Each structure stands twice: as structure tokens, then as C-alpha cells.
């Protein structure tokens, strides 16, 4: 009898602790709004271009160099000149990725165009809309821990698509895609008049890629900047 009472008491304490912890997690709309406030305050709420160098795996030197363009409306494109002599272009629109090598469509590419646009959202509604396009359940939220960062996780931490937002800075720290790819935004500093990441890690099931970003600058993408015509042109 005493053992049963102790077990019931322990279970009650665990439930009380879980309830208290959940009571301190803001809802997803509140967190998204705070992240968008940080984006505006830190000058990120617009399109940007970057010079980019890409390292694959444990390589100490870049394997490719090029340019990255990101639009807060939910698109990113990257053009890379590889050491092997070919030019690769990729476009990510919402959760879809298309690629070409020297103007020819490329099947099953390494996902190098990062979904950077959640960092650029100007409003909480915009951030949640972009989250939904990535396959994130925009009403779900949990606490998560990534490296040295405590995060609010819109979409939850059950291995599905999610957006991780630092609990202190309210910067978007990580995006998990539906295919299992993890994209981390690191080394934030003042670049191009805004507080932007200098490093992006793209962790796939087989290999991790590191993108080093330099020469950040505000951009005004052309109407066809993220079109198939750009992708397939030589």
C-alpha cells in the first residue's frame, strides 16, 4: 500500500512539474510575433544577397564558391562554381528544391539552397505562413535545446518540420525540413546593415555542408530571379 501511494505521489509531482513547465511556454503566435519584432529591429526584414563558400563534410577548404540570394517571401537561390569546373544552380521555393548543372536539370541534388527566409519575416503572421509552406504545424510549440541554445520550437520536436527560435535573442536558430535536413544559422554579427548569420550548417542524413557567408547586402530581386529560366540558363 505504501509503495502504491509513493508511486501515485511521484506521478502527481511529475504531472505538476510538466504542467508548470508548459505554462511558461508562450503560444506559437506570441513567439512568432517576437521573432518578427527582432527581425525588424535588427534590420533583417528584406531580401539579401551574399557571397558564399561551401565546404563538404570535414573538408577544411571550400569545394565551391558563388552567390546566394534570399527573399522573405519564401525563396532562395544559390549559384556555385565547383572546383571540378561545373556550375550548379539551385532554387528553393517553400519546401521544394530544384537544381541544374551547367544548364541541365539535376536530379536528387545535395540541398545547398538554405531556407533562410524565416529569419527575414517582418510580422508574426508572415513567419507562420512561411512555416506552414515548409510543412511546419504552425500552431504547435515546444521547448528544445540545440547546442548552446535554448529554443522555442514551432512545429514541435518530434522529428517533423519545425522552426527553432532562440529563447533569448528571438533569432531563428534552426529550421528542420520535412525530409530530415537540419539547417542551423550561426555566428550572427552585423553584416550589410543587419544582424545576420555568417555560417549556415546544412545537416543531411549522409553529409553536413557548411556555408560561409560574406559580403551581405540588401537586394531587390528581379521578377524572374527565382524562375526556371534562371535555373536552366547557362
C-alpha positions as CSV (number, residue, x, y, z in Angstrom):
1,X,0.0,0.0,0.0
2,X,2.8,2.5,0.9
3,X,4.6,1.6,-2.3
4,X,1.5,2.3,-4.3
5,X,0.9,5.6,-2.5
6,X,4.6,6.6,-3.2
7,X,4.1,5.8,-6.8
8,X,0.9,7.8,-7.1
9,X,2.6,10.8,-5.3
10,X,5.6,10.6,-7.7
11,X,3.3,10.5,-10.7
12,X,1.4,13.5,-9.4
13,X,4.6,15.5,-8.8
14,X,5.8,14.7,-12.4
15,X,2.4,15.8,-13.8
16,X,2.5,19.0,-11.8
17,X,6.1,19.8,-13.0
18,X,5.1,19.1,-16.6
19,X,2.1,21.4,-16.2
20,X,4.2,24.2,-14.7
21,X,6.8,23.9,-17.5
22,X,4.1,24.0,-20.2
23,X,2.6,27.1,-18.5
24,X,5.8,29.0,-19.2
25,X,5.8,28.3,-22.9
26,X,4.2,31.1,-24.9
27,X,1.9,30.2,-27.7
28,X,3.3,30.0,-31.3
29,X,1.7,33.3,-32.4
30,X,3.4,35.2,-29.5
31,X,6.8,33.6,-30.3
32,X,6.4,34.3,-34.0
33,X,5.5,37.9,-33.3
34,X,8.6,38.4,-31.0
35,X,10.8,36.8,-33.7
36,X,9.4,39.2,-36.3
37,X,9.9,42.1,-34.0
38,X,13.6,41.1,-33.6
39,X,13.9,40.8,-37.4
40,X,12.7,44.3,-37.9
41,X,14.7,45.7,-35.0
42,X,17.9,44.0,-36.3
43,X,17.4,45.1,-39.9
44,X,16.6,41.7,-41.4
45,X,13.1,42.2,-42.8
46,X,14.1,42.4,-46.5
47,X,15.9,40.5,-49.3
48,X,19.6,39.9,-49.0
49,X,22.5,38.7,-51.3
50,X,25.7,37.1,-50.0
51,X,28.9,35.8,-51.3
52,X,29.1,32.1,-50.2
53,X,31.8,29.5,-49.9
54,X,30.8,25.8,-49.3
55,X,32.7,23.1,-47.5
56,X,31.5,19.5,-47.6
57,X,32.0,17.2,-44.6
58,X,35.3,17.6,-42.7
59,X,37.0,19.5,-45.6
60,X,39.0,22.4,-44.4
61,X,38.9,24.3,-47.7
62,X,35.8,25.3,-49.8
63,X,34.7,23.0,-52.5
64,X,32.7,25.6,-54.3
65,X,32.1,29.4,-54.3
66,X,29.3,31.6,-55.5
67,X,26.4,33.8,-54.7
68,X,23.2,33.3,-52.5
69,X,20.1,35.4,-52.8
70,X,17.2,35.1,-50.3
71,X,13.8,36.7,-50.4
72,X,11.5,37.0,-47.3
73,X,8.5,35.9,-49.5
74,X,9.8,32.3,-49.3
75,X,12.5,31.7,-51.9
76,X,16.3,31.3,-52.1
77,X,18.7,30.6,-54.9
78,X,22.3,29.7,-55.0
79,X,24.8,29.6,-57.8
80,X,28.1,27.8,-57.2
81,X,31.2,27.3,-59.2
82,X,32.6,24.0,-58.1
83,X,36.3,23.1,-58.0
84,X,35.6,20.4,-60.6
85,X,34.7,23.0,-63.2
86,X,30.9,22.9,-63.4
87,X,28.4,25.5,-62.3
88,X,25.5,24.4,-60.2
89,X,22.3,26.4,-59.6
90,X,19.6,25.6,-57.0
91,X,16.3,27.3,-56.2
92,X,14.3,26.5,-53.0
93,X,10.7,27.7,-53.0
94,X,8.8,26.9,-49.8
95,X,9.5,23.1,-49.3
96,X,10.5,22.4,-52.9
97,X,14.1,22.3,-54.2
98,X,15.1,22.2,-57.9
99,X,18.6,22.2,-59.3
100,X,20.6,22.3,-62.5
101,X,24.2,21.7,-63.5
102,X,25.6,23.6,-66.5
103,X,22.0,24.3,-67.6
104,X,20.8,20.7,-67.3
105,X,18.2,19.7,-64.7
106,X,19.9,17.8,-61.8
107,X,18.1,15.0,-60.0
108,X,18.5,14.5,-56.3
109,X,21.0,17.3,-55.6
110,X,22.6,18.0,-52.2
111,X,20.3,20.6,-50.6
112,X,22.5,23.7,-50.6
113,X,19.9,26.5,-51.1
114,X,19.0,27.2,-47.4
115,X,15.5,28.2,-46.2
116,X,16.9,31.4,-44.7
117,X,13.7,33.5,-45.1
118,X,12.1,32.7,-41.7
119,X,14.9,34.9,-40.4
120,X,13.6,37.8,-42.5
121,X,9.9,37.8,-41.7
122,X,8.5,41.2,-40.9
123,X,5.4,40.1,-39.0
124,X,4.4,37.1,-36.9
125,X,1.7,36.2,-39.4
126,X,4.3,36.2,-42.2
127,X,6.6,33.9,-40.3
128,X,3.8,31.4,-39.5
129,X,2.7,31.5,-43.1
130,X,6.2,30.7,-44.3
131,X,6.4,28.0,-41.6
132,X,3.2,26.4,-43.0
133,X,4.7,26.4,-46.5
134,X,7.7,24.4,-45.2
135,X,5.4,21.8,-43.7
136,X,5.6,23.1,-40.2
137,X,2.4,22.7,-38.0
138,X,2.3,26.5,-37.1
139,X,0.1,26.1,-34.0
140,X,2.3,23.6,-32.2
141,X,5.1,24.7,-29.9
142,X,7.6,23.0,-27.6
143,X,10.9,23.7,-25.9
144,X,14.1,22.3,-27.4
145,X,17.8,22.5,-27.0
146,X,20.3,22.8,-29.8
147,X,24.0,23.1,-29.0
148,X,24.3,26.1,-26.5
149,X,20.9,27.5,-27.4
150,X,17.5,27.0,-25.7
151,X,14.8,27.4,-28.2
152,X,11.0,27.6,-28.7
153,X,10.3,25.1,-31.4
154,X,7.3,26.0,-33.6
155,X,6.1,22.7,-35.0
156,X,7.3,20.6,-32.0
157,X,10.4,18.5,-31.5
158,X,9.0,15.1,-32.7
159,X,11.2,14.9,-35.8
160,X,8.9,16.8,-38.1
161,X,9.4,20.1,-39.9
162,X,10.0,22.8,-37.4
163,X,11.4,26.3,-36.8
164,X,13.7,26.8,-33.8
165,X,13.7,30.3,-32.2
166,X,16.3,31.3,-29.6
167,X,14.5,32.0,-26.3
168,X,16.8,35.0,-25.5
169,X,17.5,36.7,-28.8
170,X,14.4,35.5,-30.6
171,X,16.5,34.9,-33.7
172,X,15.6,31.9,-35.8
173,X,18.4,29.5,-34.9
174,X,17.4,26.4,-36.9
175,X,15.0,25.1,-39.5
176,X,14.2,21.3,-39.7
177,X,12.8,20.3,-43.0
178,X,10.3,17.5,-43.6
179,X,12.9,15.3,-45.3
180,X,15.0,15.3,-42.2
181,X,17.5,18.0,-43.2
182,X,18.6,20.3,-40.3
183,X,19.7,23.8,-41.2
184,X,21.4,25.8,-38.4
185,X,22.1,29.6,-38.5
186,X,25.3,30.5,-36.6
187,X,27.8,33.3,-36.0
188,X,25.3,36.2,-36.0
189,X,27.0,39.6,-36.5
190,X,26.4,43.0,-38.1
191,X,26.6,42.5,-41.9
192,X,25.1,44.6,-44.6
193,X,23.4,46.9,-42.1
194,X,21.6,44.0,-40.4
195,X,22.3,41.3,-37.8
196,X,22.8,38.2,-40.0
197,X,24.4,34.7,-39.7
198,X,27.9,34.3,-41.0
199,X,27.7,30.5,-41.1
200,X,25.0,28.1,-42.1
201,X,25.2,24.3,-41.4
202,X,23.1,22.0,-43.5
203,X,23.0,18.6,-42.0
204,X,21.6,15.8,-44.2
205,X,21.4,12.1,-43.5
206,X,24.7,11.4,-45.3
207,X,26.8,14.6,-45.1
208,X,27.0,18.0,-43.4
209,X,27.7,21.1,-45.5
210,X,29.0,24.4,-44.2
211,X,28.2,27.6,-45.9
212,X,30.3,30.6,-45.0
213,X,28.6,33.9,-45.9
214,X,30.3,37.2,-46.6
215,X,29.6,40.5,-48.4
216,X,26.0,40.6,-47.2
217,X,24.0,43.4,-48.9
218,X,20.3,44.4,-49.2
219,X,18.9,43.2,-52.5
220,X,16.0,43.9,-54.8
221,X,15.4,40.6,-56.7
222,X,14.2,40.8,-60.3
223,X,10.7,39.5,-61.0
224,X,12.3,36.3,-62.6
225,X,15.0,35.9,-60.0
226,X,13.7,32.6,-58.8
227,X,12.4,31.2,-62.1
228,X,13.2,28.1,-64.1
229,X,14.5,30.3,-66.8
230,X,17.3,31.5,-64.5
231,X,17.9,27.9,-63.2
232,X,18.4,26.4,-66.7
233,X,20.3,29.3,-68.3
234,X,24.0,28.8,-69.0
